Amino acid sequence: MKPAKAQFPRKLSSHPIIALTFDDLPSAGSLPPGSNRTKIATELTAELKAAGLDGVYGFVNASKLENDPDAQHALRIWVDAGMNVGNHTWSHPSLADLSTEAYEQEIAQNEPALAQYGATLDWHWFRYPYLAEGDTAEKRNAVREWLRGHGYQVAEVTLNFEDYSWNDAYGRCTAKQDDAAIAWLRQSYLESAAEYIKLGREEEQIAFGHEIPNVMLLHATAFTTRMLPDLIDLLRGQGFRFAPLAKVERNAAYRKDPGTGLKYNGTLPDQFMDLHHLPYPVFPPLPTEKLQSICQ
């Protein structure tokens, strides 16, 4: 996220639509004491199903499966629970750090695992690691052309509050059995989610002239798994209705492409805000310093 430049008080839709998606399967973030990937996958899929959400996309880095039975079991649990998988590259590099050819190889190298675990699923959805879609027009356009040629759709994002930022702190505070600190983590997580959901929706109005159906980026971490029921309650309390990723991204806005390299990574609205040098709404910073220092 870039610094705020101006405030845009706008009326938000009373019936917004959202698809939840999860990155970095099968092993996102560090593990708190007493946990493992199988436990997280079991709890995460149970919470999704309890909320009536099936076919949720989890974007896989297959390098995490190698020589790790726990991670392998976790991904099998995800798929067997009725969830989907998509391509997040083999080892989660940024496009800015690789040549086009090396990046395309990263995508291709991920495919055997997707075909194995998602044999009956539509796994030809691609999520750029770090939401980095290309810092030059040449890279951006070349990778897009490769993806199209191999039957992929890009899984864009409109809502992102960097949920992974809470996970390490949660592990430390769990180890110290610091209930007061964990209570603050829960409160700050939901407050930040609410603020950045509002920000993303306001950006859509600025970038596209109206709100669009949303895709939220989450990570399959231990803390987001714990917070998922509260996050779903927050979304429903704001009037959100849930929909599958493929249905959401049929909206015409998801076919828009800046077509140029962008210095900053970001959501789809972020990309068009930066492309057209549009001022951002006012938003509070994430509590990054406290998250890094709490329970140390």
C-alpha positions in Angstrom: 0.0 0.0 0.0 1.2 3.5 -0.8 0.8 6.6 1.4 -2.6 8.3 1.5 -3.0 11.5 -0.4 -6.6 12.6 -0.1 -9.9 11.6 1.4 -12.9 10.4 -0.6 -16.1 10.0 1.5 -18.2 7.7 -0.7 -21.4 5.7 -0.2 -20.6 2.0 -0.4 -22.9 -0.7 -1.8 -25.3 -2.3 0.7 -24.8 -5.7 -1.0 -21.2 -6.2 -1.9 -19.9 -9.6 -3.3 -16.7 -11.3 -2.3 -14.7 -14.4 -3.0 -12.2 -15.6 -0.4 -8.9 -16.9 -1.6 -5.8 -18.3 0.2 -2.2 -18.1 -0.8 0.9 -20.1 0.0 -0.6 -23.6 0.4 0.2 -26.0 1.9 2.4 -24.3 4.4 1.9 -20.5 4.9 3.8 -18.8 7.7 5.4 -20.2 10.9 3.8 -22.7 13.2 2.7 -21.9 16.7 3.6 -24.4 19.4 1.7 -27.6 19.2 0.5 -27.1 15.6 1.3 -28.6 12.2 0.1 -28.1 8.6 -2.4 -31.0 8.9 -4.0 -29.4 11.9 -4.3 -26.0 10.2 -5.7 -27.5 7.0 -8.3 -29.5 8.9 -9.4 -26.5 10.9 -9.4 -24.1 8.0 -11.5 -26.3 5.7 -13.9 -27.1 8.6 -14.4 -23.4 9.2 -15.0 -22.7 5.5 -17.5 -25.6 5.2 -19.3 -24.4 8.4 -19.7 -21.0 6.7 -21.2 -22.7 3.6 -18.1 -22.0 1.5 -17.0 -24.7 -0.9 -14.6 -24.6 -3.9 -12.5 -21.9 -2.3 -9.2 -21.4 -4.1 -5.9 -22.1 -2.4 -2.8 -21.1 -4.4 0.0 -23.6 -4.1 3.8 -23.4 -4.0 4.7 -27.1 -4.7 8.2 -26.7 -3.5 6.7 -26.9 0.0 5.5 -30.4 -0.6 9.0 -31.9 -1.1 10.0 -34.3 1.6 7.3 -33.1 3.9 4.5 -35.6 4.6 2.7 -33.1 6.9 2.5 -30.6 4.0 1.4 -33.3 1.6 -1.3 -34.5 3.9 -2.5 -30.9 4.5 -2.9 -30.3 0.8 -4.8 -33.6 0.4 -7.1 -32.5 3.2 -7.8 -29.2 1.4 -8.7 -30.9 -1.8 -10.7 -33.7 -0.2 -12.8 -31.1 1.7 -14.0 -29.8 -1.6 -11.7 -26.8 -2.1 -9.8 -25.8 -5.2 -6.2 -25.3 -6.0 -4.4 -22.8 -8.3 -0.9 -22.0 -9.4 1.3 -19.7 -7.3 4.6 -20.7 -8.9 6.9 -23.4 -7.6 8.8 -21.4 -5.0 7.1 -18.0 -4.7 9.6 -15.7 -6.5 8.8 -12.1 -7.5 8.7 -11.5 -11.2 10.9 -8.5 -10.7 13.7 -10.8 -9.6 13.6 -13.3 -12.5 13.9 -13.3 -16.3 10.6 -13.9 -18.1 11.8 -17.4 -19.1 12.8 -18.3 -15.5 9.5 -17.1 -14.2 7.5 -19.1 -16.8 9.5 -22.2 -15.8 8.5 -21.6 -12.2 4.9 -21.7 -13.2 5.3 -24.8 -15.4 7.3 -26.6 -12.6 4.3 -26.2 -10.3 1.9 -28.0 -12.7 2.6 -31.7 -12.0 1.6 -31.2 -8.3 -1.5 -29.3 -9.3 -2.4 -32.1 -11.7 -1.8 -34.7 -9.0 -3.8 -33.1 -6.2 -6.3 -31.3 -8.4 -6.9 -33.9 -11.1 -10.6 -33.2 -11.3 -10.4 -29.5 -10.6 -9.9 -26.3 -12.6 -6.4 -25.5 -11.4 -5.6 -23.1 -14.3 -5.9 -20.0 -12.2 -2.7 -18.1 -11.5 -1.9 -15.8 -8.5 1.3 -13.7 -8.8 3.5 -14.0 -5.7 3.6 -10.6 -3.9 1.0 -9.4 -6.4 4.0 -8.5 -8.6 2.8 -8.6 -12.1 5.8 -7.1 -13.8 8.0 -4.0 -13.3 8.4 -3.6 -17.0 5.9 -3.7 -19.8 7.9 -6.3 -21.6 7.9 -8.7 -18.7 4.3 -8.1 -17.8 3.0 -8.7 -21.3 5.3 -11.7 -22.0 4.1 -13.5 -18.9 0.5 -12.6 -19.6 0.8 -14.0 -23.1 2.4 -17.2 -21.7 -0.4 -17.6 -19.2 -3.1 -17.2 -21.9 -1.3 -19.7 -24.2 -1.4 -22.3 -21.4 -5.0 -21.8 -20.5 -4.6 -19.7 -17.4 -6.7 -17.0 -15.9 -5.1 -14.5 -13.5 -6.7 -14.5 -10.1 -6.7 -10.8 -9.3 -7.2 -9.3 -5.9 -9.2 -6.3 -4.8 -9.0 -6.6 -1.0 -5.8 -7.2 1.0 -4.9 -6.3 4.6 -1.7 -8.3 4.8 -3.3 -10.9 7.2 0.0 -12.8 7.3 1.6 -10.0 9.4 -0.1 -11.2 12.6 1.0 -14.9 12.4 4.6 -14.7 13.8 3.4 -12.6 16.7 0.6 -15.1 17.4 3.2 -17.9 17.6 5.4 -15.9 20.0 2.4 -14.9 22.2 1.1 -18.5 22.2 4.5 -19.7 23.4 4.4 -17.2 26.2 0.7 -17.9 27.0 0.1 -14.2 26.9 -3.7 -14.0 26.7 -3.8 -10.2 26.9 -1.4 -9.9 23.9 -3.4 -12.5 21.9 -6.6 -10.5 22.7 -4.9 -7.4 21.2 -3.9 -9.4 18.1 -7.5 -10.5 17.6 -8.8 -6.9 18.0 -6.2 -5.3 15.8 -6.6 -8.0 13.1 -10.3 -7.3 12.8 -9.9 -3.5 13.0 -7.3 -3.6 10.2 -9.5 -5.9 8.1 -12.4 -3.5 8.4 -10.3 -0.4 7.5 -8.7 -2.0 4.5 -11.9 -3.5 3.2 -13.3 0.0 3.2 -10.2 1.3 1.5 -10.3 -1.3 -1.2 -13.9 -0.6 -2.0 -13.3 3.1 -2.1 -10.4 2.6 -4.5 -12.7 0.6 -6.8 -14.9 3.6 -7.1 -12.0 5.9 -7.8 -10.3 3.6 -10.2 -13.3 2.2 -12.1 -16.1 4.6 -11.2 -18.1 2.0 -9.3 -17.6 -0.9 -6.9 -17.0 -4.3 -8.4 -17.3 -7.9 -7.0 -14.4 -8.5 -4.7 -11.6 -11.0 -4.3 -10.0 -11.1 -0.8 -6.4 -12.3 -0.4 -5.8 -14.3 2.7 -3.1 -16.7 3.7 -3.5 -20.2 5.1 -1.7 -19.3 8.4 -2.5 -20.5 11.9 -3.8 -17.1 13.0 -6.0 -16.4 10.0 -7.4 -19.9 10.5 -8.2 -19.0 14.1 -9.7 -15.6 13.0 -11.7 -16.9 10.0 -15.1 -17.2 11.8 -14.8 -13.6 13.1 -13.7 -12.3 9.7 -16.6 -14.0 8.0 -18.9 -12.5 10.6 -17.4 -9.1 9.9 -17.9 -9.5 6.2 -21.5 -10.7 6.6 -22.2 -7.8 9.1 -21.1 -5.4 6.3 -23.6 -7.0 3.9 -21.2 -9.1 1.9 -22.5 -12.1 0.0 -20.0 -14.8 -0.9 -19.4 -16.1 -4.4 -16.9 -18.4 -6.2 -13.7 -16.9 -7.7 -14.7 -17.7 -11.2 -18.1 -16.0 -11.0 -16.6 -12.9 -9.4 -13.9 -12.5 -12.0 -16.4 -12.6 -14.9 -17.0 -9.0 -14.1 -15.6 -6.8 -17.0 -13.2 -4.9 -14.6 -11.1 -8.1 -14.2 -10.4 -8.1 -18.0 -8.8 -4.7 -17.7 -5.0 -4.7 -17.8 -2.7 -1.7 -17.3 -0.5 -3.1 -19.9 2.6 -1.4 -18.5 5.2 -2.1 -15.9 4.4 -0.8 -12.5 7.0 -0.1 -9.7 4.7 -1.1 -6.9 2.9 -4.4 -6.3 -0.7 -4.2 -5.4 -4.4 -5.1 -5.9 -6.2 -4.6 -9.2 -7.5 -1.2 -8.0 -4.0 -0.2 -6.8 -2.7 -0.9 -10.2 -5.1 1.5 -11.9 -4.7 4.1 -9.2 -0.9 4.1 -9.8 -1.3 3.9 -13.6 -3.4 7.1 -13.7 -1.7 8.8 -10.7 -5.0 8.9 -8.8 -4.9 10.1 -5.1 -5.5 7.4 -2.5 -8.2 7.6 0.2 -6.9 8.3 3.7 -6.2 5.1 5.6 -4.4 4.2 8.8 -1.1 2.3 8.7 -1.0 -1.3 9.8 0.3 -1.8 13.3 3.5 -3.3 11.9 5.9 -2.1 14.6 3.8 -3.5 17.5 3.3 -6.8 15.6 7.1 -7.1 15.3 7.8 -6.3 18.9 5.0 -7.9 20.9 5.8 -11.0 22.9 9.5 -10.7 22.1 
